[in-house]
């Protein structure tokens, strides 16, 4: 049986200080292939090479990956500062209109970390440049040192809306996550429903209200150990089911709202 295609948004990286590549972490491909049971295809997120129309036509769904560069604050009406970090305007130019088109069409996507932030910005929301600088907030950033297992270790709980979309999907109103991010939602975009929070009040799980397709997005990294993790596995399996439904001829049956 031919697997439906999931476009994995690639990130621009520089190898050996000179060689520019579009890359996607192997964990993303593994989660798409083994848990979502779809064909992973890494996308060069650059309008010089691909168009949104081509991606919508060739892919059945999209994984909006994490990445070190942040969404440029001009995309939500603010001036850049040192706290905003590095940017990738080419990725902004692809992902933001892609998200809006997917919402309109009912084409499924799963947002992860930066992808979560992109969904909020695409829908008109804004971001804090550095969560850890806010009073009462935790440091959500990845530790600079340690093994892969130590960096992606479970760090804090996320509490979901009782009876909400995430609580029903994961079978729990509270889960442990490996959240790793510097920025976070300041104001939610139009139709953005915040369905899960960290203990310090940072939004960690969202979806787009009344969207005809799968729009779940999380601030943590479910691609890590997705095959075995009890939180990551159902998330990627539900995403895969949505992608297969789209490939079969239309938007998947919508997750029933509470």
C-alpha positions in Angstrom: 0.0 0.0 0.0 1.3 3.4 -0.9 1.9 5.6 2.1 0.6 9.2 2.2 3.3 11.8 2.2 4.1 14.0 5.2 6.2 17.1 4.3 8.7 17.7 7.1 9.7 21.3 7.2 13.5 21.5 7.0 15.8 24.0 8.7 18.7 25.8 7.1 21.9 24.7 8.7 25.6 25.3 8.0 28.0 22.4 8.2 31.7 23.0 8.7 31.1 26.8 8.7 30.6 26.9 4.9 28.3 24.2 3.6 24.6 25.2 3.7 22.0 22.4 3.9 18.3 22.0 4.5 18.0 19.4 7.1 15.5 17.7 9.4 16.3 15.7 12.5 16.1 11.9 12.1 13.7 11.7 15.0 11.1 13.6 12.9 11.5 11.1 10.0 11.3 8.2 12.4 8.2 9.4 14.1 6.4 10.0 10.8 7.5 6.7 9.3 7.1 4.4 12.3 4.3 5.9 14.3 2.3 8.0 11.9 3.0 5.3 9.3 3.5 7.9 6.5 6.2 8.6 4.0 8.6 11.3 5.4 9.8 13.9 2.9 12.1 16.7 4.0 11.0 20.1 2.6 13.5 22.9 1.8 11.6 25.7 3.4 12.7 28.4 1.0 10.4 30.2 -1.5 13.3 30.2 -4.0 13.0 26.4 -4.4 9.4 25.5 -3.5 6.0 27.2 -3.5 3.2 26.8 -1.1 0.9 25.7 -3.9 3.3 22.9 -4.9 3.6 21.7 -1.3 -0.2 21.6 -0.9 -0.5 19.6 -4.1 2.4 17.1 -3.5 2.1 16.4 0.3 -0.9 15.1 2.2 0.1 16.6 5.6 2.9 18.6 7.2 5.1 18.3 10.3 6.1 21.8 11.4 9.3 21.1 13.1 11.3 22.8 15.8 14.3 24.8 14.9 16.9 27.2 16.4 15.9 30.3 14.4 12.8 32.1 15.6 9.8 33.5 13.7 10.8 37.1 12.8 8.9 39.6 15.1 8.0 41.7 12.1 5.6 38.9 11.2 3.5 39.9 14.3 4.1 43.6 14.2 7.1 44.0 16.5 10.7 45.2 16.1 13.5 42.6 16.5 15.7 42.8 19.6 18.7 40.8 20.7 16.4 38.7 22.8 14.6 37.5 19.7 17.7 35.5 18.6 18.4 34.3 15.1 15.9 34.2 12.2 15.0 32.3 9.0 12.9 34.6 6.9 12.8 32.0 4.1 11.1 29.5 6.4 8.7 32.2 7.6 7.8 32.9 4.0 6.8 29.2 3.4 5.4 28.1 6.7 3.1 31.0 7.6 1.1 31.0 4.4 1.2 27.2 4.3 -0.4 27.0 7.8 -3.2 29.4 6.8 -3.9 27.4 3.6 -4.0 24.1 5.5 -6.4 25.6 8.0 -8.7 26.8 5.2 -8.5 23.5 3.2 -8.6 21.1 6.2 -5.2 19.7 5.3 -3.6 18.2 8.4 -0.5 19.5 10.1 1.2 18.9 13.4 3.1 21.8 15.0 6.1 21.1 17.2 8.1 23.8 19.2 8.9 26.5 16.6 6.1 25.0 14.6 3.7 25.6 17.5 4.8 29.2 17.5 4.4 29.5 13.7 0.8 28.3 14.0 0.0 31.1 16.5 1.7 33.8 14.4 0.1 32.6 11.2 -3.3 33.0 12.9 -2.4 36.6 14.0 -0.9 35.9 17.4 2.3 37.3 19.0 5.3 35.8 20.9 7.4 36.6 23.9 11.1 36.7 22.9 12.3 35.0 26.0 10.0 33.1 28.4 12.6 32.8 31.2 12.9 36.6 31.5 9.2 36.9 32.6 8.4 37.1 36.3 7.3 33.7 37.7 8.3 31.7 34.6 10.5 28.7 34.4 13.5 28.3 32.1 12.1 26.1 29.3 15.3 26.1 27.3 17.3 22.9 26.3 20.3 22.3 28.6 23.5 23.2 26.8 25.3 20.1 28.0 24.5 16.4 28.5 23.6 13.3 26.5 20.7 13.3 24.1 18.7 11.4 26.7 19.5 14.0 29.3 18.6 16.9 27.0 15.3 15.4 26.0 14.4 14.1 29.5 10.8 14.8 30.8 10.9 18.1 32.6 7.5 19.3 33.7 3.8 18.6 33.6 1.3 20.0 31.1 -2.3 20.3 32.3 -5.1 20.0 29.7 -8.6 21.4 29.7 -10.8 18.8 31.4 -12.7 16.9 28.6 -10.8 18.9 26.0 -9.3 17.7 22.7 -5.9 16.8 24.1 -7.3 15.3 27.3 -9.5 13.0 25.3 -6.8 12.1 22.8 -4.1 11.3 25.4 -6.5 9.8 28.0 -5.3 12.1 30.7 -5.7 15.7 32.0 -2.1 15.9 33.0 1.1 14.5 31.3 4.9 14.9 31.6 6.7 16.5 28.7 10.2 17.2 27.4 9.4 20.9 26.7 12.5 22.7 25.3 12.0 26.2 24.0 12.9 29.9 24.6 9.9 31.7 23.2 6.2 31.3 23.9 2.8 32.6 23.1 2.2 36.2 24.3 -1.3 36.8 22.7 -3.1 33.9 21.0 -4.0 34.3 17.4 -7.6 34.4 16.1 -9.3 31.0 16.6 -6.2 29.7 18.6 -7.5 27.6 21.5 -4.9 27.1 24.3 -5.7 23.6 25.5 -2.7 22.9 27.8 -0.5 24.9 30.1 2.8 24.4 31.9 2.8 24.9 35.7 4.1 28.4 35.3 1.2 29.4 32.9 3.1 29.0 29.7 0.8 27.7 26.8 2.0 24.3 25.7 -0.8 22.8 23.6 -3.1 24.5 21.0 -5.4 23.9 18.1 -7.3 26.1 15.7 -11.0 26.4 16.6 -13.5 25.2 14.0 -10.8 24.2 11.5 -12.0 21.4 9.3 -8.8 19.4 9.7 -6.1 18.3 12.2 -4.3 21.4 13.6 -2.9 20.1 17.0 0.4 21.8 18.0 2.6 21.4 21.0 5.4 23.3 22.5 7.3 20.2 23.6 9.1 17.6 21.4 7.0 14.5 20.8 9.3 13.3 18.0 11.8 12.1 20.6 11.1 8.5 21.5 7.7 8.7 19.7 7.6 4.9 19.2 7.5 4.2 23.0 6.4 7.4 24.7 2.8 7.2 26.0 2.2 10.9 25.2 4.0 11.1 21.8 2.7 7.9 20.3 -1.1 8.7 20.3 -0.3 12.2 19.1 1.6 10.9 16.0 -0.9 8.1 15.5 -3.8 10.5 15.4 -1.8 12.8 13.0 -1.2 9.8 10.7 -4.8 8.9 10.7 -5.7 12.4 9.7 -3.1 12.4 6.9 -4.5 9.1 5.6 -8.0 10.4 5.6 -6.9 13.5 3.6 -5.0 11.3 1.1 -8.1 9.2 0.7 -10.1 12.2 -0.5 -10.8 14.8 2.0 -10.4 16.3 5.5 -10.4 13.7 8.3 -13.4 13.4 10.6 -12.9 16.4 13.0 -12.0 15.8 16.6 -15.2 16.5 18.5 -15.0 19.6 20.6 -16.0 19.5 24.2 
